[in-house]
Amino acid sequence: MRFFIFGSTGDLVRNRVVPALQKLVGGGFQIYALGRRELGSEVYREYVCPEDCPSSFRNIIYYFKLDFRQDNLCTPC
């Protein structure tokens, strides 16, 4: 299952959504965080998933920058 989060760099996602998702994830679950900031997946994982976050959860989070001014919104999707 794939879960997409738009506006993924906000406090609500960091403080409420991601901790709740940690309790729900199972095998084959992937989280795609989408936002406008220039972040890579590893930097985003550090932002939303502090050191007490299990690595099995951290490894299913992927971040992609969206640019709404372009025809191809997601690079590199």
mmCIF file of the N, C-alpha and C atoms, coordinates in Angstrom:
data_MODEL
# 
_entry.id   MODEL 
# 
loop_
_atom_site.group_PDB 
_atom_site.id 
_atom_site.type_symbol 
_atom_site.label_atom_id 
_atom_site.label_alt_id 
_atom_site.label_comp_id 
_atom_site.label_asym_id 
_atom_site.label_entity_id 
_atom_site.label_seq_id 
_atom_site.pdbx_PDB_ins_code 
_atom_site.Cartn_x 
_atom_site.Cartn_y 
_atom_site.Cartn_z 
_atom_site.occupancy 
_atom_site.B_iso_or_equiv 
_atom_site.pdbx_formal_charge 
_atom_site.auth_seq_id 
_atom_site.auth_comp_id 
_atom_site.auth_asym_id 
_atom_site.auth_atom_id 
_atom_site.pdbx_PDB_model_num 
ATOM 1   N N  . MET A 1 1  ? 0.837  -1.164 0.000   1.00 0.00 ? 1  MET A N  1 
ATOM 2   C CA . MET A 1 1  ? 0.000  0.000  0.000   1.00 0.00 ? 1  MET A CA 1 
ATOM 3   C C  . MET A 1 1  ? 0.888  1.235  0.000   1.00 0.00 ? 1  MET A C  1 
ATOM 4   N N  . ARG A 1 2  ? 0.483  2.232  -0.744  1.00 0.00 ? 2  ARG A N  1 
ATOM 5   C CA . ARG A 1 2  ? 1.211  3.501  -0.804  1.00 0.00 ? 2  ARG A CA 1 
ATOM 6   C C  . ARG A 1 2  ? 0.371  4.601  -0.188  1.00 0.00 ? 2  ARG A C  1 
ATOM 7   N N  . PHE A 1 3  ? 1.003  5.387  0.667   1.00 0.00 ? 3  PHE A N  1 
ATOM 8   C CA . PHE A 1 3  ? 0.341  6.488  1.352   1.00 0.00 ? 3  PHE A CA 1 
ATOM 9   C C  . PHE A 1 3  ? 1.040  7.773  0.938   1.00 0.00 ? 3  PHE A C  1 
ATOM 10  N N  . PHE A 1 4  ? 0.293  8.733  0.405   1.00 0.00 ? 4  PHE A N  1 
ATOM 11  C CA . PHE A 1 4  ? 0.858  10.000 -0.060  1.00 0.00 ? 4  PHE A CA 1 
ATOM 12  C C  . PHE A 1 4  ? 0.474  11.118 0.890   1.00 0.00 ? 4  PHE A C  1 
ATOM 13  N N  . ILE A 1 5  ? 1.470  11.926 1.260   1.00 0.00 ? 5  ILE A N  1 
ATOM 14  C CA . ILE A 1 5  ? 1.239  13.073 2.135   1.00 0.00 ? 5  ILE A CA 1 
ATOM 15  C C  . ILE A 1 5  ? 1.614  14.334 1.366   1.00 0.00 ? 5  ILE A C  1 
ATOM 16  N N  . PHE A 1 6  ? 0.636  15.181 1.090   1.00 0.00 ? 6  PHE A N  1 
ATOM 17  C CA . PHE A 1 6  ? 0.889  16.471 0.451   1.00 0.00 ? 6  PHE A CA 1 
ATOM 18  C C  . PHE A 1 6  ? 1.088  17.512 1.545   1.00 0.00 ? 6  PHE A C  1 
ATOM 19  N N  . GLY A 1 7  ? 2.016  18.432 1.341   1.00 0.00 ? 7  GLY A N  1 
ATOM 20  C CA . GLY A 1 7  ? 2.323  19.421 2.373   1.00 0.00 ? 7  GLY A CA 1 
ATOM 21  C C  . GLY A 1 7  ? 2.990  18.742 3.559   1.00 0.00 ? 7  GLY A C  1 
ATOM 22  N N  . SER A 1 8  ? 3.946  17.916 3.267   1.00 0.00 ? 8  SER A N  1 
ATOM 23  C CA . SER A 1 8  ? 4.501  16.991 4.256   1.00 0.00 ? 8  SER A CA 1 
ATOM 24  C C  . SER A 1 8  ? 5.530  17.589 5.205   1.00 0.00 ? 8  SER A C  1 
ATOM 25  N N  . THR A 1 9  ? 5.877  18.866 5.064   1.00 0.00 ? 9  THR A N  1 
ATOM 26  C CA . THR A 1 9  ? 6.908  19.435 5.922   1.00 0.00 ? 9  THR A CA 1 
ATOM 27  C C  . THR A 1 9  ? 6.333  20.247 7.078   1.00 0.00 ? 9  THR A C  1 
ATOM 28  N N  . GLY A 1 10 ? 5.044  20.214 7.265   1.00 0.00 ? 10 GLY A N  1 
ATOM 29  C CA . GLY A 1 10 ? 4.419  20.976 8.345   1.00 0.00 ? 10 GLY A CA 1 
ATOM 30  C C  . GLY A 1 10 ? 4.499  20.291 9.700   1.00 0.00 ? 10 GLY A C  1 
ATOM 31  N N  . ASP A 1 11 ? 4.229  21.069 10.736  1.00 0.00 ? 11 ASP A N  1 
ATOM 32  C CA . ASP A 1 11 ? 4.278  20.559 12.103  1.00 0.00 ? 11 ASP A CA 1 
ATOM 33  C C  . ASP A 1 11 ? 3.246  19.467 12.364  1.00 0.00 ? 11 ASP A C  1 
ATOM 34  N N  . LEU A 1 12 ? 2.070  19.572 11.760  1.00 0.00 ? 12 LEU A N  1 
ATOM 35  C CA . LEU A 1 12 ? 1.031  18.568 11.964  1.00 0.00 ? 12 LEU A CA 1 
ATOM 36  C C  . LEU A 1 12 ? 1.498  17.187 11.506  1.00 0.00 ? 12 LEU A C  1 
ATOM 37  N N  . VAL A 1 13 ? 2.140  17.148 10.363  1.00 0.00 ? 13 VAL A N  1 
ATOM 38  C CA . VAL A 1 13 ? 2.652  15.870 9.846   1.00 0.00 ? 13 VAL A CA 1 
ATOM 39  C C  . VAL A 1 13 ? 3.740  15.339 10.764  1.00 0.00 ? 13 VAL A C  1 
ATOM 40  N N  . ARG A 1 14 ? 4.633  16.208 11.162  1.00 0.00 ? 14 ARG A N  1 
ATOM 41  C CA . ARG A 1 14 ? 5.764  15.794 12.003  1.00 0.00 ? 14 ARG A CA 1 
ATOM 42  C C  . ARG A 1 14 ? 5.318  15.328 13.387  1.00 0.00 ? 14 ARG A C  1 
ATOM 43  N N  . ASN A 1 15 ? 4.392  16.052 13.984  1.00 0.00 ? 15 ASN A N  1 
ATOM 44  C CA . ASN A 1 15 ? 4.018  15.775 15.370  1.00 0.00 ? 15 ASN A CA 1 
ATOM 45  C C  . ASN A 1 15 ? 2.842  14.823 15.549  1.00 0.00 ? 15 ASN A C  1 
ATOM 46  N N  . ARG A 1 16 ? 1.994  14.692 14.534  1.00 0.00 ? 16 ARG A N  1 
ATOM 47  C CA . ARG A 1 16 ? 0.793  13.867 14.694  1.00 0.00 ? 16 ARG A CA 1 
ATOM 48  C C  . ARG A 1 16 ? 0.670  12.746 13.665  1.00 0.00 ? 16 ARG A C  1 
ATOM 49  N N  . VAL A 1 17 ? 0.834  13.077 12.394  1.00 0.00 ? 17 VAL A N  1 
ATOM 50  C CA . VAL A 1 17 ? 0.579  12.105 11.333  1.00 0.00 ? 17 VAL A CA 1 
ATOM 51  C C  . VAL A 1 17 ? 1.633  10.992 11.334  1.00 0.00 ? 17 VAL A C  1 
ATOM 52  N N  . VAL A 1 18 ? 2.908  11.357 11.327  1.00 0.00 ? 18 VAL A N  1 
ATOM 53  C CA . VAL A 1 18 ? 3.967  10.345 11.271  1.00 0.00 ? 18 VAL A CA 1 
ATOM 54  C C  . VAL A 1 18 ? 3.957  9.446  12.505  1.00 0.00 ? 18 VAL A C  1 
ATOM 55  N N  . PRO A 1 19 ? 3.824  9.982  13.725  1.00 0.00 ? 19 PRO A N  1 
ATOM 56  C CA . PRO A 1 19 ? 3.732  9.071  14.881  1.00 0.00 ? 19 PRO A CA 1 
ATOM 57  C C  . PRO A 1 19 ? 2.533  8.118  14.793  1.00 0.00 ? 19 PRO A C  1 
ATOM 58  N N  . ALA A 1 20 ? 1.413  8.588  14.277  1.00 0.00 ? 20 ALA A N  1 
ATOM 59  C CA . ALA A 1 20 ? 0.249  7.716  14.125  1.00 0.00 ? 20 ALA A CA 1 
ATOM 60  C C  . ALA A 1 20 ? 0.504  6.638  13.075  1.00 0.00 ? 20 ALA A C  1 
ATOM 61  N N  . LEU A 1 21 ? 1.189  6.998  12.001  1.00 0.00 ? 21 LEU A N  1 
ATOM 62  C CA . LEU A 1 21 ? 1.485  6.022  10.950  1.00 0.00 ? 21 LEU A CA 1 
ATOM 63  C C  . LEU A 1 21 ? 2.421  4.916  11.437  1.00 0.00 ? 21 LEU A C  1 
ATOM 64  N N  . GLN A 1 22 ? 3.293  5.251  12.395  1.00 0.00 ? 22 GLN A N  1 
ATOM 65  C CA . GLN A 1 22 ? 4.208  4.235  12.937  1.00 0.00 ? 22 GLN A CA 1 
ATOM 66  C C  . GLN A 1 22 ? 3.438  3.062  13.530  1.00 0.00 ? 22 GLN A C  1 
ATOM 67  N N  . LYS A 1 23 ? 2.263  3.335  14.063  1.00 0.00 ? 23 LYS A N  1 
ATOM 68  C CA . LYS A 1 23 ? 1.449  2.293  14.697  1.00 0.00 ? 23 LYS A CA 1 
ATOM 69  C C  . LYS A 1 23 ? 0.659  1.480  13.678  1.00 0.00 ? 23 LYS A C  1 
ATOM 70  N N  . LEU A 1 24 ? 0.499  2.009  12.460  1.00 0.00 ? 24 LEU A N  1 
ATOM 71  C CA . LEU A 1 24 ? -0.347 1.372  11.463  1.00 0.00 ? 24 LEU A CA 1 
ATOM 72  C C  . LEU A 1 24 ? 0.391  0.570  10.407  1.00 0.00 ? 24 LEU A C  1 
ATOM 73  N N  . VAL A 1 25 ? 1.663  0.853  10.232  1.00 0.00 ? 25 VAL A N  1 
ATOM 74  C CA . VAL A 1 25 ? 2.377  0.264  9.092   1.00 0.00 ? 25 VAL A CA 1 
ATOM 75  C C  . VAL A 1 25 ? 2.601  -1.227 9.255   1.00 0.00 ? 25 VAL A C  1 
ATOM 76  N N  . GLY A 1 26 ? 2.591  -1.886 8.115   1.00 0.00 ? 26 GLY A N  1 
ATOM 77  C CA . GLY A 1 26 ? 2.866  -3.314 8.072   1.00 0.00 ? 26 GLY A CA 1 
ATOM 78  C C  . GLY A 1 26 ? 3.698  -3.613 6.840   1.00 0.00 ? 26 GLY A C  1 
ATOM 79  N N  . GLY A 1 27 ? 3.763  -4.843 6.473   1.00 0.00 ? 27 GLY A N  1 
ATOM 80  C CA . GLY A 1 27 ? 4.547  -5.249 5.317   1.00 0.00 ? 27 GLY A CA 1 
ATOM 81  C C  . GLY A 1 27 ? 4.038  -4.636 4.029   1.00 0.00 ? 27 GLY A C  1 
ATOM 82  N N  . GLY A 1 28 ? 4.956  -4.164 3.213   1.00 0.00 ? 28 GLY A N  1 
ATOM 83  C CA . GLY A 1 28 ? 4.606  -3.604 1.914   1.00 0.00 ? 28 GLY A CA 1 
ATOM 84  C C  . GLY A 1 28 ? 4.071  -2.188 1.951   1.00 0.00 ? 28 GLY A C  1 
ATOM 85  N N  . PHE A 1 29 ? 4.087  -1.537 3.080   1.00 0.00 ? 29 PHE A N  1 
ATOM 86  C CA . PHE A 1 29 ? 3.580  -0.175 3.216   1.00 0.00 ? 29 PHE A CA 1 
ATOM 87  C C  . PHE A 1 29 ? 4.685  0.809  2.855   1.00 0.00 ? 29 PHE A C  1 
ATOM 88  N N  . GLN A 1 30 ? 4.345  1.842  2.068   1.00 0.00 ? 30 GLN A N  1 
ATOM 89  C CA . GLN A 1 30 ? 5.313  2.879  1.698   1.00 0.00 ? 30 GLN A CA 1 
ATOM 90  C C  . GLN A 1 30 ? 4.667  4.243  1.897   1.00 0.00 ? 30 GLN A C  1 
ATOM 91  N N  . ILE A 1 31 ? 5.466  5.197  2.379   1.00 0.00 ? 31 ILE A N  1 
ATOM 92  C CA . ILE A 1 31 ? 4.989  6.560  2.594   1.00 0.00 ? 31 ILE A CA 1 
ATOM 93  C C  . ILE A 1 31 ? 5.738  7.479  1.647   1.00 0.00 ? 31 ILE A C  1 
ATOM 94  N N  . TYR A 1 32 ? 4.984  8.229  0.839   1.00 0.00 ? 32 TYR A N  1 
ATOM 95  C CA . TYR A 1 32 ? 5.564  9.193  -0.083  1.00 0.00 ? 32 TYR A CA 1 
ATOM 96  C C  . TYR A 1 32 ? 5.178  10.586 0.392   1.00 0.00 ? 32 TYR A C  1 
ATOM 97  N N  . ALA A 1 33 ? 6.171  11.339 0.840   1.00 0.00 ? 33 ALA A N  1 
ATOM 98  C CA . ALA A 1 33 ? 5.972  12.699 1.316   1.00 0.00 ? 33 ALA A CA 1 
ATOM 99  C C  . ALA A 1 33 ? 6.252  13.651 0.164   1.00 0.00 ? 33 ALA A C  1 
ATOM 100 N N  . LEU A 1 34 ? 5.338  14.563 -0.097  1.00 0.00 ? 34 LEU A N  1 
ATOM 101 C CA . LEU A 1 34 ? 5.459  15.491 -1.213  1.00 0.00 ? 34 LEU A CA 1 
ATOM 102 C C  . LEU A 1 34 ? 5.430  16.913 -0.683  1.00 0.00 ? 34 LEU A C  1 
ATOM 103 N N  . GLY A 1 35 ? 6.365  17.732 -1.160  1.00 0.00 ? 35 GLY A N  1 
ATOM 104 C CA . GLY A 1 35 ? 6.425  19.112 -0.699  1.00 0.00 ? 35 GLY A CA 1 
ATOM 105 C C  . GLY A 1 35 ? 7.193  19.988 -1.659  1.00 0.00 ? 35 GLY A C  1 
ATOM 106 N N  . ARG A 1 36 ? 7.281  21.272 -1.321  1.00 0.00 ? 36 ARG A N  1 
ATOM 107 C CA . ARG A 1 36 ? 7.956  22.247 -2.184  1.00 0.00 ? 36 ARG A CA 1 
ATOM 108 C C  . ARG A 1 36 ? 9.401  22.485 -1.804  1.00 0.00 ? 36 ARG A C  1 
ATOM 109 N N  . ARG A 1 37 ? 9.820  22.037 -0.652  1.00 0.00 ? 37 ARG A N  1 
ATOM 110 C CA . ARG A 1 37 ? 11.179 22.297 -0.177  1.00 0.00 ? 37 ARG A CA 1 
ATOM 111 C C  . ARG A 1 37 ? 12.202 21.389 -0.854  1.00 0.00 ? 37 ARG A C  1 
ATOM 112 N N  . GLU A 1 38 ? 13.423 21.886 -0.918  1.00 0.00 ? 38 GLU A N  1 
ATOM 113 C CA . GLU A 1 38 ? 14.553 21.123 -1.479  1.00 0.00 ? 38 GLU A CA 1 
ATOM 114 C C  . GLU A 1 38 ? 15.107 20.202 -0.398  1.00 0.00 ? 38 GLU A C  1 
ATOM 115 N N  . LEU A 1 39 ? 14.512 19.044 -0.258  1.00 0.00 ? 39 LEU A N  1 
ATOM 116 C CA . LEU A 1 39 ? 14.973 18.056 0.714   1.00 0.00 ? 39 LEU A CA 1 
ATOM 117 C C  . LEU A 1 39 ? 15.153 16.724 0.009   1.00 0.00 ? 39 LEU A C  1 
ATOM 118 N N  . GLY A 1 40 ? 16.038 15.942 0.502   1.00 0.00 ? 40 GLY A N  1 
ATOM 119 C CA . GLY A 1 40 ? 16.149 14.570 0.038   1.00 0.00 ? 40 GLY A CA 1 
ATOM 120 C C  . GLY A 1 40 ? 15.429 13.657 1.018   1.00 0.00 ? 40 GLY A C  1 
ATOM 121 N N  . SER A 1 41 ? 15.280 12.413 0.668   1.00 0.00 ? 41 SER A N  1 
ATOM 122 C CA . SER A 1 41 ? 14.579 11.470 1.535   1.00 0.00 ? 41 SER A CA 1 
ATOM 123 C C  . SER A 1 41 ? 15.263 11.331 2.886   1.00 0.00 ? 41 SER A C  1 
ATOM 124 N N  . GLU A 1 42 ? 16.583 11.263 2.906   1.00 0.00 ? 42 GLU A N  1 
ATOM 125 C CA . GLU A 1 42 ? 17.283 11.090 4.178   1.00 0.00 ? 42 GLU A CA 1 
ATOM 126 C C  . GLU A 1 42 ? 17.123 12.300 5.090   1.00 0.00 ? 42 GLU A C  1 
ATOM 127 N N  . VAL A 1 43 ? 17.208 13.496 4.536   1.00 0.00 ? 43 VAL A N  1 
ATOM 128 C CA . VAL A 1 43 ? 17.018 14.715 5.333   1.00 0.00 ? 43 VAL A CA 1 
ATOM 129 C C  . VAL A 1 43 ? 15.589 14.770 5.868   1.00 0.00 ? 43 VAL A C  1 
ATOM 130 N N  . TYR A 1 44 ? 14.636 14.417 5.033   1.00 0.00 ? 44 TYR A N  1 
ATOM 131 C CA . TYR A 1 44 ? 13.237 14.415 5.468   1.00 0.00 ? 44 TYR A CA 1 
ATOM 132 C C  . TYR A 1 44 ? 13.007 13.393 6.584   1.00 0.00 ? 44 TYR A C  1 
ATOM 133 N N  . ARG A 1 45 ? 13.618 12.226 6.461   1.00 0.00 ? 45 ARG A N  1 
ATOM 134 C CA . ARG A 1 45 ? 13.483 11.210 7.508   1.00 0.00 ? 45 ARG A CA 1 
ATOM 135 C C  . ARG A 1 45 ? 14.007 11.724 8.838   1.00 0.00 ? 45 ARG A C  1 
ATOM 136 N N  . GLU A 1 46 ? 15.125 12.440 8.810   1.00 0.00 ? 46 GLU A N  1 
ATOM 137 C CA . GLU A 1 46 ? 15.680 13.029 10.032  1.00 0.00 ? 46 GLU A CA 1 
ATOM 138 C C  . GLU A 1 46 ? 14.727 14.055 10.627  1.00 0.00 ? 46 GLU A C  1 
ATOM 139 N N  . TYR A 1 47 ? 14.031 14.794 9.778   1.00 0.00 ? 47 TYR A N  1 
ATOM 140 C CA . TYR A 1 47 ? 13.101 15.831 10.214  1.00 0.00 ? 47 TYR A CA 1 
ATOM 141 C C  . TYR A 1 47 ? 11.865 15.246 10.896  1.00 0.00 ? 47 TYR A C  1 
ATOM 142 N N  . VAL A 1 48 ? 11.251 14.237 10.282  1.00 0.00 ? 48 VAL A N  1 
ATOM 143 C CA . VAL A 1 48 ? 9.979  13.725 10.800  1.00 0.00 ? 48 VAL A CA 1 
ATOM 144 C C  . VAL A 1 48 ? 10.124 12.521 11.714  1.00 0.00 ? 48 VAL A C  1 
ATOM 145 N N  . CYS A 1 49 ? 11.257 11.896 11.693  1.00 0.00 ? 49 CYS A N  1 
ATOM 146 C CA . CYS A 1 49 ? 11.423 10.641 12.427  1.00 0.00 ? 49 CYS A CA 1 
ATOM 147 C C  . CYS A 1 49 ? 12.674 10.728 13.293  1.00 0.00 ? 49 CYS A C  1 
ATOM 148 N N  . PRO A 1 50 ? 12.531 11.186 14.530  1.00 0.00 ? 50 PRO A N  1 
ATOM 149 C CA . PRO A 1 50 ? 13.707 11.342 15.393  1.00 0.00 ? 50 PRO A CA 1 
ATOM 150 C C  . PRO A 1 50 ? 14.377 10.010 15.714  1.00 0.00 ? 50 PRO A C  1 
ATOM 151 N N  . GLU A 1 51 ? 15.437 10.076 16.506  1.00 0.00 ? 51 GLU A N  1 
ATOM 152 C CA . GLU A 1 51 ? 16.263 8.906  16.774  1.00 0.00 ? 51 GLU A CA 1 
ATOM 153 C C  . GLU A 1 51 ? 15.516 7.736  17.410  1.00 0.00 ? 51 GLU A C  1 
ATOM 154 N N  . ASP A 1 52 ? 14.396 7.981  18.070  1.00 0.00 ? 52 ASP A N  1 
ATOM 155 C CA . ASP A 1 52 ? 13.651 6.874  18.680  1.00 0.00 ? 52 ASP A CA 1 
ATOM 156 C C  . ASP A 1 52 ? 12.738 6.150  17.687  1.00 0.00 ? 52 ASP A C  1 
ATOM 157 N N  . CYS A 1 53 ? 12.749 6.590  16.460  1.00 0.00 ? 53 CYS A N  1 
ATOM 158 C CA . CYS A 1 53 ? 11.945 5.991  15.402  1.00 0.00 ? 53 CYS A CA 1 
ATOM 159 C C  . CYS A 1 53 ? 12.660 4.744  14.876  1.00 0.00 ? 53 CYS A C  1 
ATOM 160 N N  . PRO A 1 54 ? 11.966 3.615  14.774  1.00 0.00 ? 54 PRO A N  1 
ATOM 161 C CA . PRO A 1 54 ? 12.625 2.394  14.284  1.00 0.00 ? 54 PRO A CA 1 
ATOM 162 C C  . PRO A 1 54 ? 13.111 2.525  12.845  1.00 0.00 ? 54 PRO A C  1 
ATOM 163 N N  . SER A 1 55 ? 14.246 1.941  12.550  1.00 0.00 ? 55 SER A N  1 
ATOM 164 C CA . SER A 1 55 ? 14.803 2.036  11.197  1.00 0.00 ? 55 SER A CA 1 
ATOM 165 C C  . SER A 1 55 ? 13.906 1.352  10.171  1.00 0.00 ? 55 SER A C  1 
ATOM 166 N N  . SER A 1 56 ? 13.163 0.342  10.583  1.00 0.00 ? 56 SER A N  1 
ATOM 167 C CA . SER A 1 56 ? 12.243 -0.318 9.650   1.00 0.00 ? 56 SER A CA 1 
ATOM 168 C C  . SER A 1 56 ? 11.157 0.641  9.176   1.00 0.00 ? 56 SER A C  1 
ATOM 169 N N  . PHE A 1 57 ? 10.772 1.588  10.035  1.00 0.00 ? 57 PHE A N  1 
ATOM 170 C CA . PHE A 1 57 ? 9.794  2.603  9.645   1.00 0.00 ? 57 PHE A CA 1 
ATOM 171 C C  . PHE A 1 57 ? 10.454 3.702  8.818   1.00 0.00 ? 57 PHE A C  1 
ATOM 172 N N  . ARG A 1 58 ? 11.620 4.150  9.252   1.00 0.00 ? 58 ARG A N  1 
ATOM 173 C CA . ARG A 1 58 ? 12.341 5.216  8.533   1.00 0.00 ? 58 ARG A CA 1 
ATOM 174 C C  . ARG A 1 58 ? 12.598 4.850  7.079   1.00 0.00 ? 58 ARG A C  1 
ATOM 175 N N  . ASN A 1 59 ? 12.874 3.598  6.817   1.00 0.00 ? 59 ASN A N  1 
ATOM 176 C CA . ASN A 1 59 ? 13.246 3.155  5.473   1.00 0.00 ? 59 ASN A CA 1 
ATOM 177 C C  . ASN A 1 59 ? 12.080 3.082  4.492   1.00 0.00 ? 59 ASN A C  1 
ATOM 178 N N  . ILE A 1 60 ? 10.859 3.260  4.952   1.00 0.00 ? 60 ILE A N  1 
ATOM 179 C CA . ILE A 1 60 ? 9.713  3.225  4.037   1.00 0.00 ? 60 ILE A CA 1 
ATOM 180 C C  . ILE A 1 60 ? 9.211  4.623  3.705   1.00 0.00 ? 60 ILE A C  1 
ATOM 181 N N  . ILE A 1 61 ? 9.930  5.658  4.175   1.00 0.00 ? 61 ILE A N  1 
ATOM 182 C CA . ILE A 1 61 ? 9.543  7.051  3.915   1.00 0.00 ? 61 ILE A CA 1 
ATOM 183 C C  . ILE A 1 61 ? 10.405 7.603  2.785   1.00 0.00 ? 61 ILE A C  1 
ATOM 184 N N  . TYR A 1 62 ? 9.744  8.187  1.791   1.00 0.00 ? 62 TYR A N  1 
ATOM 185 C CA . TYR A 1 62 ? 10.428 8.785  0.640   1.00 0.00 ? 62 TYR A CA 1 
ATOM 186 C C  . TYR A 1 62 ? 9.904  10.200 0.443   1.00 0.00 ? 62 TYR A C  1 
ATOM 187 N N  . TYR A 1 63 ? 10.800 11.135 0.163   1.00 0.00 ? 63 TYR A N  1 
ATOM 188 C CA . TYR A 1 63 ? 10.402 12.524 -0.044  1.00 0.00 ? 63 TYR A CA 1 
ATOM 189 C C  . TYR A 1 63 ? 10.669 12.929 -1.489  1.00 0.00 ? 63 TYR A C  1 
ATOM 190 N N  . PHE A 1 64 ? 9.701  13.660 -2.072  1.00 0.00 ? 64 PHE A N  1 
ATOM 191 C CA . PHE A 1 64 ? 9.850  14.197 -3.424  1.00 0.00 ? 64 PHE A CA 1 
ATOM 192 C C  . PHE A 1 64 ? 9.422  15.649 -3.432  1.00 0.00 ? 64 PHE A C  1 
ATOM 193 N N  . LYS A 1 65 ? 10.217 16.465 -4.083  1.00 0.00 ? 65 LYS A N  1 
ATOM 194 C CA . LYS A 1 65 ? 9.891  17.882 -4.236  1.00 0.00 ? 65 LYS A CA 1 
ATOM 195 C C  . LYS A 1 65 ? 8.930  18.043 -5.405  1.00 0.00 ? 65 LYS A C  1 
ATOM 196 N N  . LEU A 1 66 ? 7.875  18.827 -5.190  1.00 0.00 ? 66 LEU A N  1 
ATOM 197 C CA . LEU A 1 66 ? 6.919  19.148 -6.256  1.00 0.00 ? 66 LEU A CA 1 
ATOM 198 C C  . LEU A 1 66 ? 7.117  20.586 -6.694  1.00 0.00 ? 66 LEU A C  1 
ATOM 199 N N  . ASP A 1 67 ? 7.037  20.823 -7.978  1.00 0.00 ? 67 ASP A N  1 
ATOM 200 C CA . ASP A 1 67 ? 7.108  22.172 -8.518  1.00 0.00 ? 67 ASP A CA 1 
ATOM 201 C C  . ASP A 1 67 ? 5.870  22.391 -9.377  1.00 0.00 ? 67 ASP A C  1 
ATOM 202 N N  . PHE A 1 68 ? 4.923  23.137 -8.845  1.00 0.00 ? 68 PHE A N  1 
ATOM 203 C CA . PHE A 1 68 ? 3.645  23.324 -9.527  1.00 0.00 ? 68 PHE A CA 1 
ATOM 204 C C  . PHE A 1 68 ? 3.742  24.237 -10.742 1.00 0.00 ? 68 PHE A C  1 
ATOM 205 N N  . ARG A 1 69 ? 4.896  24.843 -10.950 1.00 0.00 ? 69 ARG A N  1 
ATOM 206 C CA . ARG A 1 69 ? 5.073  25.699 -12.125 1.00 0.00 ? 69 ARG A CA 1 
ATOM 207 C C  . ARG A 1 69 ? 5.496  24.900 -13.354 1.00 0.00 ? 69 ARG A C  1 
ATOM 208 N N  . GLN A 1 70 ? 5.803  23.636 -13.183 1.00 0.00 ? 70 GLN A N  1 
ATOM 209 C CA . GLN A 1 70 ? 6.275  22.792 -14.274 1.00 0.00 ? 70 GLN A CA 1 
ATOM 210 C C  . GLN A 1 70 ? 5.178  21.824 -14.723 1.00 0.00 ? 70 GLN A C  1 
ATOM 211 N N  . ASP A 1 71 ? 5.255  21.399 -15.971 1.00 0.00 ? 71 ASP A N  1 
ATOM 212 C CA . ASP A 1 71 ? 4.307  20.407 -16.469 1.00 0.00 ? 71 ASP A CA 1 
ATOM 213 C C  . ASP A 1 71 ? 4.522  19.062 -15.771 1.00 0.00 ? 71 ASP A C  1 
ATOM 214 N N  . ASN A 1 72 ? 5.781  18.686 -15.570 1.00 0.00 ? 72 ASN A N  1 
ATOM 215 C CA . ASN A 1 72 ? 6.102  17.459 -14.866 1.00 0.00 ? 72 ASN A CA 1 
ATOM 216 C C  . ASN A 1 72 ? 6.294  17.841 -13.388 1.00 0.00 ? 72 ASN A C  1 
ATOM 217 N N  . LEU A 1 73 ? 5.280  17.635 -12.562 1.00 0.00 ? 73 LEU A N  1 
ATOM 218 C CA . LEU A 1 73 ? 5.283  18.113 -11.181 1.00 0.00 ? 73 LEU A CA 1 
ATOM 219 C C  . LEU A 1 73 ? 6.357  17.500 -10.316 1.00 0.00 ? 73 LEU A C  1 
ATOM 220 N N  . CYS A 1 74 ? 6.577  16.240 -10.464 1.00 0.00 ? 74 CYS A N  1 
ATOM 221 C CA . CYS A 1 74 ? 7.433  15.536 -9.533  1.00 0.00 ? 74 CYS A CA 1 
ATOM 222 C C  . CYS A 1 74 ? 8.749  15.166 -10.200 1.00 0.00 ? 74 CYS A C  1 
ATOM 223 N N  . THR A 1 75 ? 9.844  15.640 -9.631  1.00 0.00 ? 75 THR A N  1 
ATOM 224 C CA . THR A 1 75 ? 11.148 15.324 -10.173 1.00 0.00 ? 75 THR A CA 1 
ATOM 225 C C  . THR A 1 75 ? 11.990 14.727 -9.067  1.00 0.00 ? 75 THR A C  1 
ATOM 226 N N  . PRO A 1 76 ? 12.511 13.580 -9.170  1.00 0.00 ? 76 PRO A N  1 
ATOM 227 C CA . PRO A 1 76 ? 12.483 12.626 -10.273 1.00 0.00 ? 76 PRO A CA 1 
ATOM 228 C C  . PRO A 1 76 ? 11.484 11.498 -9.987  1.00 0.00 ? 76 PRO A C  1 
ATOM 229 N N  . CYS A 1 77 ? 10.284 11.591 -10.418 1.00 0.00 ? 77 CYS A N  1 
ATOM 230 C CA . CYS A 1 77 ? 9.277  10.536 -10.193 1.00 0.00 ? 77 CYS A CA 1 
ATOM 231 C C  . CYS A 1 77 ? 9.294  9.522  -11.308 1.00 0.00 ? 77 CYS A C  1 
# 
